[in-house]
């Protein structure tokens, strides 16, 4: 029986004092992987790319995924120190603002979210919308570092899927979001506004320069024709040997051709136009109107 419709949880254990404990929590509605990255010594932890559930038909929201992640952290005696996102997601609503308020911790994303906000203000024709400096406690630049307990975390700018995506490298673990997918699935799409197949290739090459035993944790999985359960962890060496889009011997030109042709066949994510105007507010809804409800604005015939 397929597990692609179940909220699967797996633990990737620490390999030593500089290696984090990592829990992956699969969100089946969007194929998203949410993560807990924890210091094994101090039990301090970060939540990464947590989902706020959203029904694209009714526009109803619920907190079941973020509740599951917080409960898992509590079950393992973890103290949440950070709420992190790798980029403004197009396929799901970010739980960042809710978790920041609920857990009373700082939230963060890459600093180039400000450039993404500028791009989407024009698309939504909302010149006064989106203020990432106000909605995120930290905006990380390429090369910035911070700590989760006793563990050092380094930020890598990894554009391609979006122009401001970042990777978090913590010891022998790297959270590579929508760059790589699992080796049998290849890589992520890069056809959204601000995306670039060339940039994505360059970002992936930087990721694949990490030590060969580095655990790479991807942002999404949808299974394959031969795999009916979600997966999200593979090493640098495994990707270099087996990734169907970027394994050793692949040329940049061949990759760009394959990626561009593949992206041309993909439809727009059904949550994208709702998600981005919420996620560019850190996961907040627009200010309620005089009836107490929030409303979203959709561009017609733009995509």
Backbone as CSV, one residue per row, in Angstrom:
resi,resn,N_x,N_y,N_z,CA_x,CA_y,CA_z,C_x,C_y,C_z
1,UNK,0.848,-1.201,0.000,0.000,0.000,0.000,0.883,1.251,0.000
2,UNK,0.552,2.227,-0.819,1.343,3.448,-0.922,1.320,4.235,0.382
3,UNK,2.471,4.794,0.729,2.569,5.673,1.888,2.634,7.141,1.484
4,UNK,2.395,7.419,0.203,2.458,8.798,-0.261,1.269,9.630,0.209
5,UNK,0.274,8.983,0.792,-0.882,9.704,1.318,-0.896,9.733,2.842
6,UNK,0.246,9.415,3.460,0.336,9.366,4.909,1.371,10.380,5.410
7,UNK,1.180,10.930,6.620,2.169,11.849,7.197,3.336,11.086,7.831
8,UNK,4.232,10.582,7.006,5.329,9.722,7.441,6.362,10.532,8.220
9,UNK,6.917,9.932,9.288,7.971,10.552,10.098,9.164,9.604,10.149
10,UNK,10.382,10.145,9.949,11.599,9.349,10.104,12.657,10.161,10.833
11,UNK,13.487,9.451,11.623,14.579,10.068,12.368,15.904,9.676,11.740
12,UNK,16.737,10.662,11.427,18.105,10.437,10.965,19.021,10.818,12.127
13,UNK,19.632,9.826,12.752,20.329,10.041,14.022,21.646,10.779,13.841
14,UNK,22.007,11.535,14.854,23.309,12.190,14.930,24.423,11.157,14.824
15,UNK,25.513,11.550,14.161,26.679,10.680,14.018,27.827,11.086,14.941
16,UNK,27.588,12.090,15.786,28.653,12.543,16.670,28.347,13.929,17.196
17,UNK,29.258,14.530,17.951,28.977,15.798,18.630,28.712,16.963,17.691
18,UNK,29.263,16.944,16.472,29.040,18.030,15.519,27.987,17.679,14.469
19,UNK,27.250,16.625,14.708,26.269,16.113,13.756,24.876,16.213,14.373
20,UNK,23.921,16.839,13.692,22.597,17.006,14.286,21.728,15.755,14.196
21,UNK,20.798,15.658,15.119,19.648,14.768,14.953,18.676,15.463,14.006
22,UNK,18.138,14.711,13.067,17.202,15.281,12.099,15.956,14.404,12.031
23,UNK,14.817,15.034,12.159,13.539,14.358,11.917,12.929,14.952,10.655
24,UNK,12.486,14.106,9.736,11.740,14.530,8.570,10.285,14.158,8.746
25,UNK,9.401,15.092,8.458,7.964,14.884,8.612,7.314,15.176,7.260
26,UNK,6.833,14.142,6.615,6.266,14.261,5.270,4.838,14.775,5.338
27,UNK,4.544,15.808,4.543,3.198,16.384,4.475,2.575,15.928,3.156
28,UNK,1.609,15.003,3.183,1.178,14.333,1.953,0.401,15.204,0.982
29,UNK,-0.305,16.222,1.443,-1.110,17.021,0.517,-0.258,17.725,-0.534
30,UNK,0.940,18.141,-0.151,1.809,18.887,-1.074,3.134,18.188,-1.337
31,UNK,3.337,17.012,-0.763,4.607,16.319,-0.939,5.769,17.037,-0.301
32,UNK,5.497,17.904,0.666,6.541,18.692,1.316,7.173,17.914,2.461
33,UNK,8.474,18.153,2.682,9.146,17.587,3.842,9.446,18.718,4.808
34,UNK,8.968,18.566,6.037,9.244,19.493,7.125,10.334,18.870,7.991
35,UNK,11.177,19.706,8.583,12.314,19.165,9.322,12.434,19.748,10.727
36,UNK,12.953,18.902,11.602,13.472,19.334,12.894,14.958,19.017,12.892
37,UNK,15.782,20.011,13.150,17.237,19.851,13.230,17.639,20.179,14.660
38,UNK,18.226,19.213,15.360,18.450,19.372,16.801,19.888,19.077,17.192
39,UNK,20.378,19.841,18.151,21.688,19.609,18.756,21.568,18.445,19.740
40,UNK,22.314,17.357,19.545,22.145,16.189,20.429,22.561,16.454,21.872
41,UNK,23.455,17.421,22.079,23.937,17.701,23.434,22.978,18.591,24.209
42,UNK,22.570,19.718,23.608,21.758,20.702,24.326,20.264,20.498,24.143
43,UNK,19.874,19.720,23.129,18.461,19.501,22.771,17.796,20.758,22.202
44,UNK,18.600,21.779,21.866,18.057,22.928,21.146,17.772,22.505,19.711
45,UNK,16.766,23.128,19.098,16.352,22.673,17.773,15.814,23.818,16.936
46,UNK,15.842,23.606,15.632,15.216,24.504,14.664,14.157,23.732,13.897
47,UNK,13.066,24.404,13.582,12.041,23.866,12.695,12.262,24.479,11.324
48,UNK,12.232,23.659,10.283,12.572,24.125,8.938,11.448,23.786,7.965
49,UNK,10.958,24.805,7.272,9.963,24.659,6.193,8.691,23.949,6.662
50,UNK,8.147,24.409,7.774,6.926,23.802,8.324,5.701,24.341,7.586
51,UNK,4.719,23.470,7.405,3.537,23.749,6.584,2.360,24.224,7.433
52,UNK,1.683,25.261,6.940,0.365,25.660,7.432,-0.619,25.146,6.378
53,UNK,-1.464,24.206,6.749,-2.309,23.515,5.767,-3.362,24.440,5.179
54,UNK,-3.642,24.205,3.889,-4.507,25.089,3.116,-5.242,24.273,2.068
55,UNK,-6.548,24.450,1.988,-7.374,23.784,0.987,-7.549,24.730,-0.200
56,UNK,-6.989,24.414,-1.374,-7.061,25.353,-2.496,-8.453,25.502,-3.093
57,UNK,-9.387,24.635,-2.705,-10.759,24.764,-3.198,-11.585,25.696,-2.317
58,UNK,-11.504,25.499,-1.008,-12.308,26.301,-0.091,-11.550,27.481,0.504
59,UNK,-10.219,27.484,0.352,-9.328,28.463,0.990,-9.369,28.361,2.516
60,UNK,-9.779,27.223,3.038,-9.768,27.002,4.480,-8.369,26.587,4.927
61,UNK,-7.982,27.020,6.111,-6.670,26.676,6.668,-6.842,25.835,7.927
62,UNK,-5.808,25.065,8.240,-5.780,24.380,9.535,-4.333,24.123,9.921
63,UNK,-4.125,23.775,11.180,-2.778,23.728,11.758,-2.280,22.315,12.012
64,UNK,-2.865,21.299,11.373,-2.526,19.933,11.757,-1.051,19.598,11.530
65,UNK,-0.445,20.121,10.462,0.956,19.793,10.202,1.877,20.464,11.209
66,UNK,1.680,21.753,11.458,2.538,22.410,12.442,2.316,21.828,13.840
67,UNK,1.083,21.432,14.144,0.814,20.786,15.435,1.602,19.485,15.556
68,UNK,1.651,18.709,14.470,2.382,17.445,14.467,3.875,17.683,14.697
69,UNK,4.426,18.692,14.051,5.854,18.973,14.183,6.181,19.427,15.603
70,UNK,5.380,20.326,16.149,5.624,20.801,17.514,5.484,19.657,18.511
71,UNK,4.479,18.821,18.325,4.291,17.682,19.232,5.474,16.726,19.161
72,UNK,6.014,16.485,17.968,7.171,15.610,17.818,8.381,16.181,18.551
73,UNK,8.574,17.486,18.452,9.672,18.121,19.183,9.494,17.951,20.688
74,UNK,8.280,18.145,21.156,8.015,17.998,22.594,8.224,16.562,23.054
75,UNK,7.802,15.598,22.253,7.975,14.190,22.605,9.441,13.815,22.771
76,UNK,10.314,14.508,22.038,11.739,14.203,22.084,12.514,15.155,23.001
77,UNK,11.792,15.921,23.803,12.429,16.788,24.787,13.228,17.922,24.191
78,UNK,12.818,18.410,23.018,13.562,19.452,22.324,13.030,20.840,22.671
79,UNK,13.944,21.795,22.714,13.589,23.197,22.941,13.764,23.938,21.621
80,UNK,12.684,24.440,21.068,12.748,25.107,19.772,13.408,26.477,19.934
81,UNK,14.443,26.694,19.129,15.226,27.925,19.183,14.999,28.805,17.965
82,UNK,14.706,28.187,16.819,14.532,28.903,15.560,13.352,28.323,14.772
83,UNK,12.709,29.198,13.986,11.772,28.787,12.940,12.356,29.288,11.624
84,UNK,12.758,28.370,10.755,13.499,28.708,9.539,12.719,28.308,8.290
85,UNK,12.863,29.104,7.244,12.392,28.716,5.918,13.512,28.921,4.923
86,UNK,13.498,28.108,3.878,14.535,28.178,2.854,14.189,29.149,1.730
87,UNK,12.904,29.451,1.552,12.450,30.360,0.497,10.952,30.566,0.670
88,UNK,10.356,31.571,0.008,8.895,31.703,0.023,8.290,30.613,-0.867
89,UNK,7.637,29.674,-0.278,7.166,28.477,-0.985,5.983,28.794,-1.893
90,UNK,5.928,28.110,-3.036,4.830,28.288,-3.987,3.748,27.234,-3.836
91,UNK,4.034,26.154,-3.120,3.103,25.031,-3.090,2.415,24.863,-1.744
92,UNK,2.874,25.577,-0.720,2.200,25.487,0.579,2.348,26.797,1.341
93,UNK,1.455,27.014,2.299,1.567,28.178,3.158,2.620,27.912,4.225
94,UNK,3.407,28.929,4.529,4.413,28.833,5.576,3.763,28.968,6.946
95,UNK,4.244,28.176,7.890,3.759,28.268,9.270,4.591,29.238,10.098
96,UNK,5.501,29.945,9.466,6.503,30.750,10.170,5.902,31.726,11.173
97,UNK,4.983,32.563,10.728,4.429,33.587,11.616,3.687,32.964,12.792
98,UNK,2.927,31.907,12.535,2.202,31.226,13.608,3.160,30.634,14.631
99,UNK,4.220,29.987,14.149,5.154,29.344,15.068,5.976,30.368,15.844
100,UNK,6.332,31.462,15.192,7.054,32.530,15.891,6.249,33.029,17.080
101,UNK,4.958,33.263,16.870,4.104,33.749,17.956,3.832,32.662,18.990
102,UNK,3.599,31.468,18.529,3.251,30.352,19.429,4.420,29.947,20.324
103,UNK,5.630,29.906,19.731,6.788,29.417,20.464,7.644,30.537,21.033
104,UNK,7.342,31.786,20.620,8.084,32.964,21.080,9.584,32.830,20.769
105,UNK,9.872,32.527,19.509,11.241,32.411,19.025,11.381,33.228,17.744
106,UNK,12.622,33.399,17.278,12.865,34.156,16.060,12.604,33.293,14.820
107,UNK,12.095,33.958,13.785,11.952,33.290,12.488,12.909,33.924,11.496
108,UNK,13.270,33.163,10.456,14.287,33.641,9.523,14.079,33.043,8.141
109,UNK,14.660,33.735,7.153,14.636,33.324,5.753,15.810,34.028,5.076
110,UNK,16.043,33.797,3.793,17.136,34.448,3.085,16.853,35.915,2.804
111,UNK,17.918,36.724,2.802,17.772,38.174,2.640,17.222,38.566,1.275
112,UNK,17.442,37.748,0.252,16.945,38.085,-1.077,15.442,37.892,-1.207
113,UNK,14.782,37.527,-0.118,13.317,37.541,-0.123,12.814,38.942,-0.441
114,UNK,13.618,39.963,-0.130,13.196,41.327,-0.457,13.112,41.527,-1.966
115,UNK,14.019,40.882,-2.719,13.954,40.967,-4.186,12.762,40.190,-4.729
116,UNK,12.468,39.057,-4.103,11.301,38.277,-4.509,10.031,39.072,-4.231
117,UNK,9.986,39.766,-3.099,8.823,40.590,-2.768,8.616,41.689,-3.809
118,UNK,9.710,42.312,-4.257,9.605,43.349,-5.289,9.011,42.784,-6.571
119,UNK,9.461,41.603,-6.953,8.962,40.948,-8.166,7.456,40.693,-8.074
120,UNK,7.006,40.176,-6.932,5.606,39.786,-6.809,4.686,40.956,-6.469
121,UNK,5.212,42.063,-5.947,4.376,43.261,-5.812,3.869,43.696,-7.179
122,UNK,4.741,43.617,-8.186,4.335,43.986,-9.543,3.320,42.995,-10.089
123,UNK,3.532,41.694,-9.863,2.617,40.680,-10.388,1.228,40.828,-9.776
124,UNK,1.169,41.088,-8.473,-0.124,41.257,-7.801,-0.657,42.694,-7.897
125,UNK,0.135,43.613,-8.455,-0.215,45.036,-8.501,-0.596,45.544,-7.102
126,UNK,0.308,45.263,-6.165,0.115,45.677,-4.770,1.376,46.400,-4.301
127,UNK,1.583,47.648,-4.751,2.855,48.327,-4.492,3.191,48.510,-3.017
128,UNK,2.207,48.523,-2.144,2.497,48.709,-0.721,2.600,47.422,0.067
129,UNK,2.488,46.286,-0.610,2.451,45.008,0.107,3.858,44.483,0.383
130,UNK,3.943,43.601,1.342,5.118,42.781,1.651,6.265,43.604,2.249
131,UNK,6.596,43.295,3.473,7.712,43.932,4.181,8.479,42.860,4.937
132,UNK,9.348,42.107,4.249,10.059,41.020,4.916,10.855,41.453,6.136
133,UNK,11.374,42.687,6.126,12.126,43.155,7.298,11.260,43.176,8.548
134,UNK,9.964,43.405,8.374,9.063,43.431,9.529,8.554,42.040,9.888
135,UNK,8.433,41.166,8.897,7.794,39.867,9.131,8.764,38.765,9.529
136,UNK,10.066,38.995,9.349,11.074,38.017,9.754,12.056,38.680,10.711
137,UNK,12.397,37.955,11.766,13.361,38.491,12.735,14.763,38.541,12.154
138,UNK,15.085,37.589,11.260,16.410,37.529,10.650,16.280,37.290,9.151
139,UNK,17.065,38.045,8.372,17.197,37.813,6.936,18.651,37.446,6.684
140,UNK,18.899,36.194,6.314,20.260,35.680,6.202,20.845,35.935,4.813
141,UNK,22.097,36.387,4.803,22.865,36.531,3.573,23.747,35.313,3.352
142,UNK,24.212,35.156,2.121,25.152,34.091,1.792,26.374,34.188,2.704
143,UNK,26.730,33.071,3.351,27.897,33.040,4.223,27.617,33.368,5.665
144,UNK,26.410,33.823,5.977,26.070,34.078,7.385,26.108,32.781,8.179
145,UNK,26.274,32.907,9.484,26.252,31.731,10.350,25.490,32.044,11.626
146,UNK,24.983,31.004,12.243,24.288,31.106,13.520,24.408,29.752,14.194
147,UNK,23.810,29.613,15.366,23.967,28.367,16.112,22.613,27.784,16.498
148,UNK,22.579,26.467,16.516,21.478,25.716,17.111,22.107,24.960,18.273
149,UNK,21.893,25.434,19.477,22.597,24.859,20.611,24.092,25.019,20.426
150,UNK,24.834,23.915,20.452,26.283,23.942,20.250,26.689,23.750,18.795
151,UNK,25.739,23.631,17.900,26.034,23.366,16.494,26.097,24.650,15.681
152,UNK,27.111,24.759,14.839,27.213,25.877,13.910,26.403,25.583,12.659
153,UNK,25.723,26.601,12.165,24.956,26.496,10.923,25.459,27.564,9.963
154,UNK,25.738,27.162,8.734,26.200,28.079,7.684,25.107,28.219,6.629
155,UNK,24.944,29.442,6.136,23.934,29.735,5.130,24.594,29.821,3.764
156,UNK,24.047,29.093,2.803,24.486,29.155,1.408,23.348,29.707,0.554
157,UNK,23.627,30.737,-0.225,22.655,31.192,-1.212,22.577,30.148,-2.317
158,UNK,21.365,29.680,-2.626,21.180,28.595,-3.610,20.050,28.933,-4.568
159,UNK,20.216,29.971,-5.386,19.123,30.382,-6.280,18.914,29.397,-7.423
160,UNK,17.800,29.578,-8.092,17.434,28.744,-9.238,15.959,28.442,-9.211
161,UNK,15.524,27.775,-8.145,14.090,27.552,-7.961,13.414,28.890,-7.709
162,UNK,13.974,29.687,-6.811,13.654,31.105,-6.679,14.975,31.854,-6.709
163,UNK,14.915,33.168,-6.836,16.165,33.928,-6.884,16.755,34.138,-5.497
164,UNK,16.029,33.755,-4.442,16.525,33.988,-3.094,16.571,32.767,-2.207
165,UNK,16.526,31.566,-2.775,16.539,30.345,-1.967,17.883,30.198,-1.241
166,UNK,17.833,29.646,-0.026,19.055,29.398,0.724,19.069,27.956,1.228
167,UNK,20.297,27.463,1.476,20.535,26.148,2.056,21.128,26.343,3.447
168,UNK,20.680,25.537,4.401,21.251,25.537,5.743,22.166,24.326,5.880
169,UNK,23.444,24.562,6.184,24.421,23.487,6.364,24.774,23.426,7.843
170,UNK,24.439,22.294,8.473,24.653,22.105,9.910,25.438,20.813,10.111
171,UNK,26.748,20.931,10.366,27.559,19.734,10.511,27.508,18.893,9.253
172,UNK,27.135,17.625,9.401,27.070,16.721,8.245,25.675,16.652,7.644
173,UNK,24.865,17.670,7.889,23.513,17.725,7.325,23.334,19.033,6.562
174,UNK,22.675,18.962,5.414,22.361,20.161,4.641,20.910,20.085,4.183
175,UNK,20.187,21.166,4.417,18.773,21.249,4.058,18.707,22.028,2.751
176,UNK,18.540,21.270,1.647,18.785,21.806,0.310,17.505,22.185,-0.433
177,UNK,16.371,22.094,0.251,15.084,22.604,-0.233,14.814,22.213,-1.680
178,UNK,14.303,23.154,-2.489,13.875,22.853,-3.856,15.025,23.085,-4.838
179,UNK,16.098,22.328,-4.638,17.225,22.272,-5.584,17.253,20.853,-6.121
180,UNK,17.811,19.955,-5.338,17.777,18.529,-5.637,16.471,17.909,-5.171
181,UNK,16.052,16.867,-5.856,15.064,15.944,-5.328,15.814,14.647,-5.050
182,UNK,15.127,13.566,-4.790,15.839,12.319,-4.570,16.531,11.883,-5.861
183,UNK,17.615,11.102,-5.770,18.350,10.735,-6.985,17.484,10.131,-8.083
184,UNK,16.452,9.360,-7.715,15.606,8.749,-8.746,14.580,9.719,-9.320
185,UNK,14.508,10.937,-8.749,13.573,11.949,-9.257,14.282,13.127,-9.911
186,UNK,15.545,13.373,-9.557,16.316,14.398,-10.235,16.449,15.694,-9.477
187,UNK,15.849,16.754,-10.023,15.988,18.094,-9.454,14.637,18.799,-9.483
188,UNK,14.603,19.987,-8.895,13.354,20.739,-8.778,13.156,21.691,-9.954
189,UNK,11.926,22.102,-10.157,11.586,22.998,-11.246,12.147,24.397,-10.984
190,UNK,12.291,25.172,-12.049,12.859,26.517,-11.901,12.217,27.485,-12.892
191,UNK,10.930,27.279,-13.194,10.244,28.079,-14.196,9.338,29.150,-13.614
192,UNK,9.359,29.346,-12.294,8.566,30.410,-11.695,9.262,31.762,-11.919
193,UNK,8.544,32.877,-11.771,9.198,34.182,-11.922,10.434,34.294,-11.029
194,UNK,11.558,34.691,-11.637,12.815,34.780,-10.914,13.629,33.511,-10.922
195,UNK,13.070,32.411,-11.442,13.790,31.142,-11.489,14.748,31.090,-12.672
196,UNK,15.689,30.138,-12.607,16.687,30.027,-13.658,17.317,28.649,-13.625
197,UNK,17.273,27.934,-14.762,17.904,26.615,-14.828,19.415,26.727,-14.677
198,UNK,20.010,27.765,-15.242,21.457,27.939,-15.099,21.832,28.199,-13.645
199,UNK,21.072,29.060,-12.972,21.353,29.321,-11.558,21.176,28.055,-10.731
200,UNK,20.155,27.272,-11.041,19.930,26.055,-10.273,21.083,25.075,-10.466
201,UNK,21.566,24.932,-11.686,22.732,24.082,-11.933,23.920,24.542,-11.076
202,UNK,24.188,25.840,-11.082,25.322,26.360,-10.325,25.139,26.126,-8.830
203,UNK,23.930,26.298,-8.338,23.662,26.062,-6.916,23.875,24.600,-6.556
204,UNK,23.395,23.714,-7.399,23.545,22.279,-7.133,25.018,21.879,-7.139
205,UNK,25.806,22.472,-8.040,27.232,22.138,-8.051,27.904,22.558,-6.745
206,UNK,27.504,23.686,-6.190,28.041,24.111,-4.891,27.644,23.127,-3.792
207,UNK,26.405,22.677,-3.813,25.950,21.705,-2.812,26.737,20.406,-2.941
208,UNK,27.000,19.978,-4.167,27.693,18.714,-4.387,29.196,18.797,-4.118
209,UNK,29.676,20.003,-3.767,31.064,20.143,-3.316,31.201,19.919,-1.812
210,UNK,30.091,19.750,-1.113,30.159,19.404,0.307,30.767,18.016,0.451
211,UNK,31.278,17.668,1.646,31.855,16.322,1.823,30.898,15.227,1.376
212,UNK,31.464,14.154,0.825,30.664,13.108,0.200,29.663,12.445,1.108
213,UNK,29.944,12.403,2.438,29.013,11.743,3.357,27.982,12.703,3.943
214,UNK,27.970,13.953,3.474,26.973,14.906,3.948,25.569,14.404,3.614
215,UNK,24.688,14.434,4.609,23.291,14.048,4.407,22.542,15.233,3.792
216,UNK,22.014,15.049,2.604,21.246,16.092,1.937,19.762,15.811,2.125
217,UNK,19.062,16.784,2.682,17.632,16.652,2.962,16.865,17.565,2.006
218,UNK,16.036,16.959,1.150,15.368,17.693,0.077,14.024,18.245,0.548
219,UNK,13.480,19.166,-0.262,12.255,19.846,0.132,10.967,19.133,-0.223
220,UNK,11.012,18.261,-1.254,9.791,17.608,-1.729,10.075,16.199,-2.209
221,UNK,9.051,15.377,-2.144,9.102,14.074,-2.796,7.689,13.659,-3.166
222,UNK,7.548,13.107,-4.364,6.245,12.673,-4.859,6.257,11.198,-5.250
223,UNK,7.305,10.467,-4.816,7.457,9.103,-5.262,7.869,9.065,-6.730
224,UNK,7.950,7.864,-7.274,8.259,7.682,-8.698,7.406,6.524,-9.213
225,UNK,7.586,6.201,-10.475,6.832,5.083,-11.049,7.158,3.767,-10.355
226,UNK,8.327,3.692,-9.739,8.753,2.443,-9.092,8.874,2.565,-7.572
227,UNK,8.554,3.732,-7.015,8.666,3.925,-5.560,7.399,4.594,-5.049
228,UNK,6.677,3.898,-4.164,5.389,4.407,-3.701,5.409,4.804,-2.222
229,UNK,6.594,5.139,-1.709,6.666,5.733,-0.381,7.641,6.896,-0.420
230,UNK,7.408,7.922,0.401,8.239,9.119,0.318,9.652,8.873,0.832
231,UNK,10.586,9.620,0.263,11.981,9.581,0.692,12.521,11.003,0.613
232,UNK,13.526,11.299,1.446,14.024,12.675,1.451,15.495,12.812,1.841
233,UNK,16.188,11.738,2.116,17.590,11.822,2.515,18.465,10.979,1.597
234,UNK,19.550,11.574,1.096,20.581,10.861,0.347,21.873,11.654,0.508
235,UNK,23.005,10.974,0.403,24.289,11.642,0.595,24.730,12.361,-0.677
236,UNK,25.696,13.260,-0.518,26.317,13.898,-1.675,26.828,12.841,-2.648
237,UNK,27.533,11.837,-2.125,28.079,10.795,-3.003,26.978,10.049,-3.752
238,UNK,25.851,9.801,-3.088,24.745,9.107,-3.760,24.176,9.951,-4.890
239,UNK,24.052,11.249,-4.663,23.565,12.116,-5.737,24.558,12.163,-6.895
240,UNK,25.838,12.260,-6.584,26.839,12.339,-7.647,26.882,11.055,-8.478
241,UNK,26.572,9.945,-7.837,26.598,8.662,-8.553,25.303,8.361,-9.290
242,UNK,24.169,8.815,-8.744,22.893,8.288,-9.243,21.841,9.336,-9.607
243,UNK,22.016,10.603,-9.249,20.940,11.554,-9.534,20.696,11.649,-11.042
244,UNK,19.474,11.413,-11.457,19.153,11.262,-12.879,19.368,12.540,-13.687
245,UNK,19.441,13.700,-13.016,19.645,14.959,-13.731,21.068,15.503,-13.635
246,UNK,21.779,15.212,-12.540,23.064,15.899,-12.311,24.189,14.961,-11.884
247,UNK,24.057,13.671,-12.118,25.125,12.754,-11.716,26.415,13.083,-12.451
248,UNK,27.523,12.590,-11.911,28.829,12.830,-12.524,28.799,12.500,-14.017
249,UNK,29.376,13.390,-14.798,29.393,13.214,-16.250,28.358,14.057,-16.969
250,UNK,27.395,14.613,-16.234,26.378,15.469,-16.842,26.980,16.829,-17.154
251,UNK,26.693,17.370,-18.312,27.165,18.712,-18.649,26.108,19.755,-18.279
252,UNK,26.572,20.960,-18.078,25.655,22.060,-17.771,24.636,22.251,-18.890
253,UNK,25.094,22.210,-20.132,24.179,22.410,-21.265,23.118,21.324,-21.324
254,UNK,23.523,20.079,-21.095,22.554,18.978,-21.109,21.541,19.140,-19.979
255,UNK,22.019,19.539,-18.807,21.101,19.724,-17.682,20.081,20.810,-17.989
256,UNK,20.557,21.956,-18.474,19.642,23.060,-18.747,18.598,22.646,-19.777
257,UNK,18.998,21.902,-20.781,18.050,21.429,-21.795,16.993,20.515,-21.181
258,UNK,17.424,19.526,-20.388,16.490,18.588,-19.754,15.560,19.319,-18.798
259,UNK,16.124,20.212,-17.981,15.316,20.912,-16.980,14.293,21.834,-17.643
260,UNK,14.728,22.560,-18.667,13.828,23.492,-19.343,12.704,22.754,-20.067
261,UNK,13.034,21.661,-20.728,12.008,20.879,-21.415,11.026,20.272,-20.428
262,UNK,11.518,19.790,-19.307,10.647,19.215,-18.288,9.728,20.283,-17.701
263,UNK,10.274,21.451,-17.395,9.460,22.508,-16.787,8.339,22.970,-17.712
264,UNK,8.574,22.909,-19.019,7.558,23.336,-19.983,6.322,22.457,-19.960
265,UNK,6.420,21.269,-19.378,5.277,20.354,-19.305,4.509,20.467,-17.987
266,UNK,5.012,21.257,-17.035,4.442,21.299,-15.692,3.395,22.400,-15.563
267,UNK,2.306,22.085,-14.898,1.277,23.089,-14.651,1.619,23.900,-13.408
268,UNK,0.953,25.035,-13.259,1.166,25.887,-12.094,0.658,25.180,-10.835
269,UNK,1.413,25.197,-9.741,0.895,24.601,-8.498,-0.439,25.225,-8.103
270,UNK,-1.371,24.395,-7.628,-2.721,24.904,-7.384,-2.804,25.861,-6.205
271,UNK,-1.781,25.930,-5.367,-1.781,26.843,-4.231,-0.927,28.082,-4.461
272,UNK,-0.224,28.150,-5.580,0.848,29.129,-5.750,0.388,30.579,-5.597
273,UNK,-0.655,30.974,-6.307,-1.046,32.374,-6.305,-1.636,32.813,-4.971
274,UNK,-2.175,31.879,-4.230,-2.586,32.181,-2.858,-1.380,32.176,-1.931
275,UNK,-0.530,31.157,-2.078,0.563,30.958,-1.128,1.547,32.112,-1.123
276,UNK,1.928,32.616,-2.285,3.006,33.595,-2.308,2.609,34.918,-1.674
277,UNK,1.347,35.331,-1.817,0.995,36.600,-1.182,0.810,36.460,0.325
278,UNK,0.747,35.233,0.818,0.758,34.984,2.259,2.195,34.767,2.736
279,UNK,2.953,33.964,2.005,4.318,33.648,2.429,5.245,34.845,2.362
280,UNK,4.984,35.785,1.460,5.794,37.002,1.417,5.437,37.954,2.548
281,UNK,4.470,37.545,3.363,4.181,38.223,4.632,4.651,37.360,5.815
282,UNK,5.488,36.369,5.534,5.986,35.491,6.587,4.986,34.446,7.032
283,UNK,3.921,34.250,6.243,2.878,33.313,6.630,1.708,33.992,7.314
284,UNK,1.592,35.302,7.149,0.437,36.043,7.676,-0.593,36.244,6.573
285,UNK,-1.854,36.245,6.934,-2.894,36.659,6.002,-2.871,38.172,5.847
286,UNK,-3.371,38.696,4.726,-3.505,40.145,4.612,-4.374,40.710,5.735
287,UNK,-4.204,41.984,5.994,-4.966,42.648,7.058,-6.465,42.439,6.839
288,UNK,-7.199,42.018,7.886,-8.653,41.826,7.722,-9.354,43.102,7.282
289,UNK,-10.395,42.930,6.482,-11.209,44.069,6.050,-12.304,44.335,7.072
290,UNK,-13.278,45.208,6.749,-14.225,45.667,7.768,-15.176,44.577,8.237
291,UNK,-15.205,43.433,7.546,-16.023,42.317,8.017,-15.220,41.346,8.876
292,UNK,-13.953,41.671,9.128,-13.118,40.831,9.976,-12.425,39.696,9.244
293,UNK,-12.608,39.616,7.921,-12.001,38.535,7.143,-10.904,39.070,6.232
294,UNK,-9.934,38.188,5.932,-8.863,38.533,4.996,-9.230,38.075,3.599
295,UNK,-8.730,38.812,2.613,-9.008,38.497,1.219,-7.703,38.493,0.427
296,UNK,-7.654,37.632,-0.586,-6.495,37.534,-1.448,-6.809,38.116,-2.823
297,UNK,-5.762,38.553,-3.518,-5.905,39.172,-4.827,-5.250,38.272,-5.871
298,UNK,-5.960,37.967,-6.948,-5.455,37.032,-7.955,-5.325,37.714,-9.315
299,UNK,-4.149,37.619,-9.962,-4.009,38.171,-11.315,-4.673,37.248,-12.337
300,UNK,-5.475,37.814,-13.209,-6.180,37.040,-14.239,-5.384,37.094,-15.534
301,UNK,-5.244,35.932,-16.187,-4.541,35.816,-17.458,-3.073,36.219,-17.372
302,UNK,-2.478,36.116,-16.195,-1.051,36.446,-16.058,-0.182,35.206,-16.304
303,UNK,-0.682,34.037,-15.986,0.098,32.798,-16.127,-0.613,31.822,-17.058
